[in-house]
Amino acid sequence: NRRPSVYLPTREFPSEQIIVTEKTNILLRYLHQQWDKKNAAKKREQEQGELEGENSAPPRKIARTGSQDMTEDT
């Protein structure tokens, strides 16, 4: 019947303070995740709206012409 190993801190820290900072870090991380999820949906809607409006304009990226010639050179 061995006793379980116990952590013995080398310095005296106010334990409550450490726990509180851990909780706030977890809370901040959680809030950031929720904010990202919320804004990702909004961003997608905005981008789709912009794309629908830009259909009349030429695309920014132009298809490469003569790509077969480039592969034959090598």
C-alpha positions as CSV (number, residue, x, y, z in Angstrom):
1,N,0.0,0.0,0.0
2,R,2.2,2.8,-1.3
3,R,0.9,6.4,-0.9
4,P,0.4,8.3,-4.1
5,S,3.2,10.8,-4.9
6,V,2.3,14.3,-3.8
7,Y,3.5,17.5,-5.5
8,L,5.5,19.6,-3.1
9,P,5.9,23.1,-4.4
10,T,9.4,24.7,-3.9
11,R,8.0,28.2,-3.6
12,E,4.9,29.5,-1.8
13,F,2.5,30.9,-4.4
14,P,-1.1,32.0,-3.6
15,S,-2.9,29.1,-5.1
16,E,-6.1,31.0,-5.7
17,Q,-4.3,33.5,-7.9
18,I,-2.9,30.8,-10.2
19,I,-6.3,29.1,-10.6
20,V,-8.0,32.4,-11.4
21,T,-5.5,33.2,-14.2
22,E,-6.0,29.7,-15.6
23,K,-9.8,30.2,-15.6
24,T,-9.5,33.6,-17.3
25,N,-7.1,32.1,-19.9
26,I,-9.6,29.3,-20.6
27,L,-12.5,31.8,-20.7
28,L,-10.6,34.1,-23.1
29,R,-9.8,31.2,-25.4
30,Y,-13.4,30.1,-25.3
31,L,-14.7,33.6,-26.1
32,H,-12.2,34.0,-29.0
33,Q,-13.3,30.6,-30.4
34,Q,-17.0,31.7,-30.2
35,W,-16.2,35.1,-31.8
36,D,-14.3,33.3,-34.6
37,K,-17.1,30.9,-35.3
38,K,-19.6,33.8,-35.4
39,N,-17.5,36.0,-37.6
40,A,-16.5,33.1,-40.0
41,A,-20.1,32.8,-41.0
42,K,-20.5,36.6,-41.5
43,K,-17.2,36.7,-43.5
44,R,-18.4,33.8,-45.8
45,E,-21.7,35.7,-46.4
46,Q,-19.9,38.9,-47.3
47,E,-17.5,37.1,-49.6
48,Q,-20.3,35.4,-51.4
49,G,-22.1,38.7,-51.8
50,E,-19.0,40.4,-53.1
51,L,-18.4,37.5,-55.6
52,E,-21.9,37.8,-56.9
53,G,-21.4,41.5,-57.5
54,E,-18.1,41.0,-59.2
55,N,-19.2,38.5,-61.8
56,S,-19.4,41.2,-64.4
57,A,-15.8,42.3,-63.7
58,P,-12.9,40.2,-65.0
59,P,-11.3,37.8,-62.5
60,R,-8.1,38.8,-60.8
61,K,-6.3,35.6,-61.7
62,I,-6.0,34.9,-65.4
63,A,-5.7,31.4,-66.6
64,R,-2.1,30.6,-67.8
65,T,-1.9,30.2,-71.6
66,G,0.6,27.9,-73.2
67,S,1.2,25.8,-70.1
68,Q,1.8,22.8,-72.3
69,D,4.7,24.6,-74.0
70,M,6.3,25.2,-70.6
71,T,6.3,21.5,-69.7
72,E,7.8,20.5,-73.1
73,D,10.8,22.8,-72.6
74,T,12.0,21.0,-69.5
